[in-house]
Amino acid sequence: MKFLRYLLFFFLSLLFHWQWSIPAWILLICHFAFGISIWWFVGAFALFVVGVRLYVHFIGGMIRLGNSDETPKENKNPYSAGPGGGRKE
């Protein structure tokens, strides 16, 4: 289930960042118009997919870091207000 969720977010990210693939599509048009090698398009499109994948991993890592559970630590400061602390007169 986790892998399917990752695939969903990855494909959504590809859809939302389609602007990043414009150089690849321009190279595909140049392939048909001027006869340049198709490998330029393949390389640019692969770079687009790898870039989006790195972006998804980076954002996912930042979300995981933000959601980490930290257990509250006991307050050992004798001068702070709270049970057993604070000023005694």
C-alpha positions as a Markdown table, in Angstrom:
| # | Residue | x | y | z |
|---|---|---|---|---|
| 1 | Met | 0.0 | 0.0 | 0.0 |
| 2 | Lys | 2.9 | 2.3 | 0.8 |
| 3 | Phe | 4.4 | 1.7 | -2.6 |
| 4 | Leu | 1.1 | 2.5 | -4.4 |
| 5 | Arg | 0.8 | 5.7 | -2.4 |
| 6 | Tyr | 4.3 | 6.6 | -3.5 |
| 7 | Leu | 3.5 | 5.9 | -7.1 |
| 8 | Leu | 0.4 | 8.0 | -6.9 |
| 9 | Phe | 2.3 | 11.0 | -5.5 |
| 10 | Phe | 5.1 | 10.5 | -8.0 |
| 11 | Phe | 2.7 | 10.5 | -11.0 |
| 12 | Leu | 0.9 | 13.5 | -9.6 |
| 13 | Ser | 4.2 | 15.3 | -9.2 |
| 14 | Leu | 5.1 | 14.5 | -12.8 |
| 15 | Leu | 1.7 | 16.0 | -13.8 |
| 16 | Phe | 2.1 | 19.1 | -11.7 |
| 17 | His | 5.7 | 19.7 | -12.8 |
| 18 | Trp | 5.1 | 19.2 | -16.5 |
| 19 | Gln | 6.8 | 22.6 | -17.2 |
| 20 | Trp | 10.1 | 21.0 | -16.3 |
| 21 | Ser | 9.8 | 18.7 | -19.3 |
| 22 | Ile | 9.4 | 21.5 | -21.9 |
| 23 | Pro | 13.1 | 21.3 | -23.0 |
| 24 | Ala | 12.6 | 17.5 | -23.7 |
| 25 | Trp | 9.6 | 18.2 | -25.8 |
| 26 | Ile | 11.5 | 20.9 | -27.7 |
| 27 | Leu | 14.2 | 18.4 | -28.4 |
| 28 | Leu | 11.6 | 15.9 | -29.7 |
| 29 | Ile | 10.3 | 18.5 | -32.1 |
| 30 | Cys | 13.8 | 19.3 | -33.2 |
| 31 | His | 14.3 | 15.5 | -33.8 |
| 32 | Phe | 11.4 | 15.5 | -36.3 |
| 33 | Ala | 12.1 | 18.9 | -37.8 |
| 34 | Phe | 15.9 | 18.9 | -38.1 |
| 35 | Gly | 16.8 | 15.3 | -37.7 |
| 36 | Ile | 18.8 | 15.5 | -34.5 |
| 37 | Ser | 19.3 | 12.3 | -32.6 |
| 38 | Ile | 16.3 | 11.0 | -30.5 |
| 39 | Trp | 18.7 | 10.3 | -27.7 |
| 40 | Trp | 18.8 | 14.0 | -26.8 |
| 41 | Phe | 15.1 | 13.8 | -26.1 |
| 42 | Val | 15.4 | 10.5 | -24.2 |
| 43 | Gly | 18.2 | 12.0 | -22.1 |
| 44 | Ala | 16.3 | 15.2 | -21.3 |
| 45 | Phe | 13.2 | 13.3 | -20.5 |
| 46 | Ala | 15.1 | 10.9 | -18.2 |
| 47 | Leu | 16.7 | 13.9 | -16.5 |
| 48 | Phe | 13.2 | 15.4 | -16.0 |
| 49 | Val | 11.9 | 12.1 | -14.4 |
| 50 | Val | 15.0 | 11.8 | -12.2 |
| 51 | Gly | 14.7 | 15.4 | -11.1 |
| 52 | Val | 11.1 | 15.0 | -10.1 |
| 53 | Arg | 11.9 | 11.8 | -8.3 |
| 54 | Leu | 14.6 | 13.5 | -6.3 |
| 55 | Tyr | 12.2 | 16.4 | -5.6 |
| 56 | Val | 9.6 | 13.9 | -4.3 |
| 57 | His | 12.2 | 12.2 | -2.1 |
| 58 | Phe | 13.4 | 15.5 | -0.7 |
| 59 | Ile | 9.9 | 16.7 | 0.1 |
| 60 | Gly | 9.0 | 13.3 | 1.6 |
| 61 | Gly | 12.1 | 13.4 | 3.8 |
| 62 | Met | 11.3 | 16.9 | 5.1 |
| 63 | Ile | 7.7 | 15.8 | 5.9 |
| 64 | Arg | 9.0 | 12.7 | 7.8 |
| 65 | Leu | 11.4 | 14.9 | 9.8 |
| 66 | Gly | 8.6 | 17.3 | 10.7 |
| 67 | Asn | 6.4 | 14.5 | 11.9 |
| 68 | Ser | 8.9 | 12.8 | 14.1 |
| 69 | Asp | 7.6 | 12.2 | 17.6 |
| 70 | Glu | 9.6 | 13.7 | 20.4 |
| 71 | Thr | 8.8 | 12.6 | 23.9 |
| 72 | Pro | 8.6 | 15.5 | 26.3 |
| 73 | Lys | 11.5 | 15.7 | 28.7 |
| 74 | Glu | 11.2 | 16.2 | 32.4 |
| 75 | Asn | 11.9 | 19.8 | 33.5 |
| 76 | Lys | 14.8 | 19.6 | 35.9 |
| 77 | Asn | 15.3 | 23.3 | 36.3 |
| 78 | Pro | 14.8 | 24.1 | 40.0 |
| 79 | Tyr | 13.9 | 27.8 | 39.3 |
| 80 | Ser | 11.1 | 27.1 | 36.9 |
| 81 | Ala | 7.5 | 27.2 | 37.8 |
| 82 | Gly | 5.8 | 23.8 | 38.0 |
| 83 | Pro | 5.4 | 20.9 | 40.4 |
| 84 | Gly | 8.3 | 20.9 | 42.8 |
| 85 | Gly | 9.9 | 24.0 | 41.3 |
| 86 | Gly | 9.5 | 27.7 | 41.6 |
| 87 | Arg | 10.4 | 30.2 | 44.3 |
| 88 | Lys | 9.8 | 29.2 | 47.9 |
| 89 | Glu | 9.5 | 31.9 | 50.5 |
